[in-house]
């Protein structure tokens, strides 16, 4: 059986602790949203938006041999407009309780909503979003792998899933805190010392380049492309049952929205030169700098919430969650060693 399931881009609800409501939700949908006990509910509306005019408050551009992309953020009457000009084009209008979508074409809007659009919404509500993959490592605990694009997050995540971890999110991670620490189900251990940072599942699929997809799937034929012009594929990696060595379906995150306690952050440093796997604990200062640098929206967060508030939130995360730098050699043959080193560090966080 293949180690992946082929999937198409679709809007999955909930994601990152956010439940998407229709414009006029039916009673059953409202009851389901309330039963999940998620931090946020937001309406999703597809409608025409007034075009953004004037200079954007923030803009980021990128280009390569076969692509160009530009993100522009506008402020409008307590709302924010995120204009996307990439392989997909359109605009998100984001308010405190609604995300309106005016999509022009190309790659479908859920691809951008689950990372960029939700990052704007969550950052407006004081939830920091970082460029990272998150996995459940057992016992209701999670780790986040943080790196820039092409830094090895997805490939390493696929290897960890095949060792028994559960993929929670790809490419973006939102770190939440509970409103009421005394009622926090993750805070039964007194050593937590208060509200414990947590993460919620998102779309449990990976975006892998063909060589990585072939390594974990055996064949890339028929896998949907992330973008029509790109070779990268969208796959759902499955775990391997140790006793039978057969591939089994990965846990359905859309049905299991329990928060997981964030136990560790791993900043990936993948190099081409041969080296042993090095895992070093970062100082709070260095970890703070890396978290700011790897924000999903770069420095656009300054437009969405007070910078001092966000800085305090990041400091609170690092006061309870250890951060490490992982240096390792690029290559599939090294992945198992890297995975085992990371998992060993979770079990023995005091190790130097």
Buried (B, 14 or more C-beta within 10 A) or exposed (E): EBBBBBBEBEBBBBBBBBBBBEEEBEEEBBEBBEEBEBBBBBBBBEEEBEEBEEEBBBEBEEEEEEEEBBBBBBBBEEBBBBBBBBBBBBBBBBBEEBBBBBBEEBBBBBBBBBBBBBBBBBBBBBBBBBBBBBBBBEEBBBBBBBBEEEBBBBBBBBBBBBBBBBBBBBBBBBBBBBEEBEEBEBBEEEEBEBBBBBBBBBBBBBBBBBEBBBBBBEEBEEBEBBBEEBBBBBBBBBBBEEEEEEBEEBBEBBEEBBBBBBBBBBBBBBEEEEEEBEBBBBEEEBBBEBBBBBBBBBEBBBBBBEEEEBBEBBEBBBEBBBBBBBBBBEEEEBBEEBBBBBBEBBEEEEEE
